[in-house]
Amino acid sequence: METPQNYDVIISGAGPVGLFLACELALAKCTVLILEKAETPYSPLKKLPFGMRGISAPTVEALYRRGLLDELEIHKRIKEPHQKAQEPVVRRQVGHFAGIPFYSSDIDYSQWPYRLPGSTATQLMTEMEELETVLARRAITLGVTIKRGFEVTNLNQSAEEIIVIAKEQTFTGKWLVGCDGSRSIVRKLGGFDFVGTEPEFTGYTAQVDLADPEKLKLGRNVTATGMYLLSQKDYLILQDFDYGSFHNSRKPITLDHLQGVLRRISGTDVTINALYTSTTWTDRSRQSSTYRNGRILLAGDAAHIHSPLGGQGLNLGLGDAMNLGWKLAATIKNSASESLLDSYQTERHPVGEKVLDWSRAQVAVMKPEPAARALNAIIQDLMKTRDGATYFAGRVWGLLTRYNLGDDHPLVGSGIPNFEFEDGKLVGQLMQDGKAMLLDFEMNDSLKNIMSKYEDHISYISGKVKNQLGVSVMLVRPDGIVAWVADNNPDVMELQKAISRWFAI
Ligand SMILES: Cc1cc2nc3c(=O)[nH]c(=O)nc-3n(C[C@H](O)[C@H](O)[C@H](O)COP(=O)(O)OP(=O)(O)OC[C@H]3O[C@@H](n4cnc5c(N)ncnc54)[C@H](O)[C@@H]3O)c2cc1C
């Protein structure tokens, strides 16, 4: 039985978002309990190939800044695509939109002047099981309690606390965050809406044994009736434009059913000998209008769902966690202004909205109908241009994400560039403690004195960097977002205003 304890934060769901959020909160010295429905963290759907997930620049950076990237085996095997493109240019596919590829040699990398050499990769592949294992290990090391086999079934909030029921036991916390996925119970019981659009298709992912794989073409194939993707001769992804009816029926996926869908979409009489693991999904797109109701917050798939086309859901969710963690911790520790927690909504909701539209746009050009085909052809032409390929790469890799913090400087609201100090240290390596930073490239003594009074909250770091990018001083939030910049001669009053805006000190 649980010893009665009032946690700072209870998180429903030990998926990647709940685990990463727990790590961020525990790093900021909050007490955290995760209640997870499943008895075990293992599932064939989390292992390769089903569990393969593409992560883009902001996620790679978030993991890197917390020292977690090197713990992912897959990271060690993959090279940085944008660095490769500086070499004698190799033309290779580095992403897609609606299955339309874009290539490294078409991209104008100079459009992202703040991605310095030494930056992390713009995209990597990871495996859900490995990612969750790494995050759970870190969370436990930081003191987070994870209770598996504890399905949240009820909750009740008052002005002072929140009571959560799981496995007929009662848990009390100051805050509750629903990271419990697309069917979130916290969203339902917490009084949130979930608005959006209904699906166009049922997606299938399946591991099969094909009797005659030569009847299909390897790779992604858009046909008159849908899309099939065959890789390694036994791994299939299908898109059947049935308005999601098969997925919604919740019927089991039988061999006969899958074979029928595959034959219809591929226009062949291919035979499936055996069906191993399989799952369905759709392009239903919904988002909560608000991510907070009193002491309850939402993050990850609990707050937004959309089709996995172009792989953005995990990135979006981990971005929520990075943004929310330090703000909620500061609110709990009374070192936040009233409006700090509100900025979780104002910053993250528009990012979510854009991802939903990006996935809807992909579906719109994949539909098996003449108008979609015509649009698709135009996008293919645009993607072959330098500006087109650069735009699509910027969106897919998450390089264009920037919060509107009310300052026109292109760095304010963006992730901090990975500046390299003259001794070879990289800025991203200095962020593992989760503290805010003031970076002073001019080693200004008066600034050092001023910052000494904030040392509990903000690390003062001074030193010459190899490429200053025209900046002399920067205030960086714990989530790696640049909050304030001075090109030269920092205005101390403006700096203090920024410090009090973000850290209420
Ligand atoms: C086929 C497919 C491919 C994808 N590819 C990509 C990709 O390449 N890149 C990308 O960024 N995203 C991708 N995604 C999306 C990505 O997997 C999700 O966005 C991500 O897993 C969301 O993480 P989460 O932690 O919010 O939710 P989840 O991973 O769903 O975790 C939620 C957790 O909450 C638990 N839970 C549920 N209900 C309760 C309850 N009542 N009480 C307690 N616990 C509960 C669940 O058991 C689960 O452990 C893909 C999705 C699919 C389906």
The ligand as an SDF file (V2000), in Angstrom:
LIG
                    3D

 53 58  0  0  0  0  0  0  0  0999 V2000
    2.5370    3.7210  -36.5980 C   0  0  0  0  0  0  0  0  0  0  0  0
    3.0290    4.9390  -35.8690 C   0  0  0  0  0  0  0  0  0  0  0  0
    4.2410    5.5200  -36.2480 C   0  0  0  0  0  0  0  0  0  0  0  0
    4.6860    6.6820  -35.5860 C   0  0  0  0  0  0  0  0  0  0  0  0
    5.8690    7.2520  -35.9670 N   0  0  0  0  0  0  0  0  0  0  0  0
    6.2890    8.3700  -35.3580 C   0  0  0  0  0  0  0  0  0  0  0  0
    7.5320    8.9630  -35.7130 C   0  0  0  0  0  0  0  0  0  0  0  0
    8.2640    8.4800  -36.5870 O   0  0  0  0  0  0  0  0  0  0  0  0
    7.9110   10.1120  -35.0830 N   0  0  0  0  0  0  0  0  0  0  0  0
    7.1150   10.6990  -34.1300 C   0  0  0  0  0  0  0  0  0  0  0  0
    7.4960   11.7640  -33.6290 O   0  0  0  0  0  0  0  0  0  0  0  0
    5.9540   10.1270  -33.7400 N   0  0  0  0  0  0  0  0  0  0  0  0
    5.5210    8.9920  -34.3170 C   0  0  0  0  0  0  0  0  0  0  0  0
    4.3700    8.4010  -33.9150 N   0  0  0  0  0  0  0  0  0  0  0  0
    3.5980    9.0160  -32.8080 C   0  0  0  0  0  0  0  0  0  0  0  0
    4.1940    8.6690  -31.4360 C   0  0  0  0  0  0  0  0  0  0  0  0
    4.3440    7.2760  -31.2730 O   0  0  0  0  0  0  0  0  0  0  0  0
    3.2920    9.2130  -30.3370 C   0  0  0  0  0  0  0  0  0  0  0  0
    2.9950   10.5620  -30.6090 O   0  0  0  0  0  0  0  0  0  0  0  0
    3.9710    9.0890  -28.9720 C   0  0  0  0  0  0  0  0  0  0  0  0
    4.1290    7.7430  -28.6200 O   0  0  0  0  0  0  0  0  0  0  0  0
    3.1500    9.8130  -27.9000 C   0  0  0  0  0  0  0  0  0  0  0  0
    3.7420    9.6190  -26.6420 O   0  0  0  0  0  0  0  0  0  0  0  0
    2.8790    9.7960  -25.3120 P   0  0  0  0  0  0  0  0  0  0  0  0
    3.8110    9.5130  -24.1940 O   0  0  0  0  0  0  0  0  0  0  0  0
    2.1580   11.0920  -25.3720 O   0  0  0  0  0  0  0  0  0  0  0  0
    1.7370    8.6870  -25.4100 O   0  0  0  0  0  0  0  0  0  0  0  0
    1.8780    7.1030  -25.4310 P   0  0  0  0  0  0  0  0  0  0  0  0
    3.1300    6.6700  -26.0850 O   0  0  0  0  0  0  0  0  0  0  0  0
    0.5950    6.6210  -26.0090 O   0  0  0  0  0  0  0  0  0  0  0  0
    1.9660    6.7020  -23.8970 O   0  0  0  0  0  0  0  0  0  0  0  0
    0.8310    6.8520  -23.0600 C   0  0  0  0  0  0  0  0  0  0  0  0
    0.9900    5.9580  -21.8380 C   0  0  0  0  0  0  0  0  0  0  0  0
   -0.1100    6.1740  -20.9630 O   0  0  0  0  0  0  0  0  0  0  0  0
   -0.5610    4.9130  -20.4870 C   0  0  0  0  0  0  0  0  0  0  0  0
   -1.9820    5.0570  -20.0970 N   0  0  0  0  0  0  0  0  0  0  0  0
   -3.0750    5.1450  -20.8950 C   0  0  0  0  0  0  0  0  0  0  0  0
   -4.1870    5.2840  -20.1520 N   0  0  0  0  0  0  0  0  0  0  0  0
   -3.7950    5.2930  -18.8570 C   0  0  0  0  0  0  0  0  0  0  0  0
   -4.4960    5.4200  -17.6250 C   0  0  0  0  0  0  0  0  0  0  0  0
   -5.8430    5.5510  -17.5670 N   0  0  0  0  0  0  0  0  0  0  0  0
   -3.7800    5.3930  -16.4610 N   0  0  0  0  0  0  0  0  0  0  0  0
   -2.4240    5.2700  -16.4930 C   0  0  0  0  0  0  0  0  0  0  0  0
   -1.7160    5.1220  -17.6510 N   0  0  0  0  0  0  0  0  0  0  0  0
   -2.4000    5.1510  -18.8110 C   0  0  0  0  0  0  0  0  0  0  0  0
   -0.3410    3.9670  -21.6570 C   0  0  0  0  0  0  0  0  0  0  0  0
   -0.2960    2.6170  -21.2280 O   0  0  0  0  0  0  0  0  0  0  0  0
    0.9860    4.4740  -22.1850 C   0  0  0  0  0  0  0  0  0  0  0  0
    2.0850    3.8450  -21.5580 O   0  0  0  0  0  0  0  0  0  0  0  0
    3.9060    7.2440  -34.5390 C   0  0  0  0  0  0  0  0  0  0  0  0
    2.6960    6.6350  -34.1530 C   0  0  0  0  0  0  0  0  0  0  0  0
    2.2630    5.4990  -34.8100 C   0  0  0  0  0  0  0  0  0  0  0  0
    0.9610    4.8790  -34.3910 C   0  0  0  0  0  0  0  0  0  0  0  0
  1  2  1  0
  2  3  1  0
  2 52  2  0
  3  4  2  0
  4  5  1  0
  4 50  1  0
  5  6  2  0
  6  7  1  0
  6 13  1  0
  7  8  2  0
  7  9  1  0
  9 10  1  0
 10 11  2  0
 10 12  1  0
 12 13  2  0
 13 14  1  0
 14 15  1  0
 14 50  1  0
 15 16  1  0
 16 17  1  0
 16 18  1  0
 18 19  1  0
 18 20  1  0
 20 21  1  0
 20 22  1  0
 22 23  1  0
 23 24  1  0
 24 25  2  0
 24 26  1  0
 24 27  1  0
 27 28  1  0
 28 29  2  0
 28 30  1  0
 28 31  1  0
 31 32  1  0
 32 33  1  0
 33 34  1  0
 33 48  1  0
 34 35  1  0
 35 36  1  0
 35 46  1  0
 36 37  1  0
 36 45  1  0
 37 38  2  0
 38 39  1  0
 39 40  1  0
 39 45  2  0
 40 41  1  0
 40 42  2  0
 42 43  1  0
 43 44  2  0
 44 45  1  0
 46 47  1  0
 46 48  1  0
 48 49  1  0
 50 51  2  0
 51 52  1  0
 52 53  1  0
M  END
$$$$
